[in-house]
């Protein structure tokens, strides 16, 4: 039986500017954060370094993608601010 690849939705906070957050999805949070901190993502490079506020594991990529989309919405921004500081 094949198991779907687990995915993580992660919320990063800029150490340089703590008011900046970034939400993403990945199979390997450590590698992805390292890539953000190495400047490999143009949309986050200027606010590096980053630290992980929260990561949530999902059993499927589809579920993770839906939660990531929600966190990037207006209601999701409010949710993240309220629950993740």
C-alpha positions in Angstrom: 0.0 0.0 0.0 1.4 3.4 -1.0 1.2 6.2 1.5 0.8 9.8 0.3 3.7 12.1 0.9 3.2 14.1 4.0 3.4 17.9 3.7 4.0 20.6 6.2 2.5 24.1 6.2 4.9 26.4 8.0 4.8 30.0 9.2 8.1 31.9 9.3 8.9 35.1 11.1 11.6 37.4 10.1 14.3 37.9 12.8 15.3 41.2 11.0 11.7 42.5 11.0 9.4 40.5 13.4 6.3 42.1 11.8 7.0 40.1 8.6 5.6 36.6 8.3 5.8 34.1 5.5 3.6 31.0 4.9 4.6 28.1 2.8 4.2 24.4 2.2 7.0 21.8 2.0 7.9 18.1 2.6 11.0 19.2 4.6 10.7 22.2 6.8 14.4 22.4 7.8 15.6 22.4 4.2 13.0 24.9 3.2 13.9 27.3 6.0 17.6 27.0 5.1 16.7 27.9 1.5 14.8 31.0 2.7 17.8 32.0 4.9 20.2 31.5 2.0 18.3 33.9 -0.1 17.0 31.3 -2.6 13.5 32.7 -2.5 13.2 36.2 -4.0 10.1 37.1 -2.0 11.8 36.4 1.4 15.5 37.2 0.8 15.4 40.8 2.0 13.9 39.9 5.4 16.2 37.0 6.2 17.1 35.4 8.5 13.8 33.6 9.3 12.7 31.4 12.2 9.8 28.9 12.3 6.8 30.1 14.3 4.8 27.0 13.6 4.7 24.0 11.3 1.7 21.7 10.9 1.9 18.3 9.3 -0.8 17.1 7.0 -1.3 13.6 5.6 -1.7 14.8 2.0 -0.4 17.6 -0.2 -4.0 18.6 -1.1 -4.9 19.2 2.6 -1.7 21.1 3.2 -2.3 23.3 0.0 -5.8 24.1 1.2 -4.6 25.2 4.7 -1.8 27.2 3.1 -4.3 29.0 0.9 -6.5 29.7 3.9 -3.6 31.2 5.9 -2.8 33.5 3.0 -6.4 34.8 2.9 -7.7 37.7 4.9 -9.3 35.4 7.5 -6.2 33.3 7.6 -4.0 36.3 8.3 -6.3 37.2 11.2 -6.2 33.5 12.4 -2.4 33.5 12.3 -2.1 36.8 14.1 -4.5 35.7 16.8 -3.0 32.2 17.3 0.6 32.5 16.4 1.4 35.9 17.8 
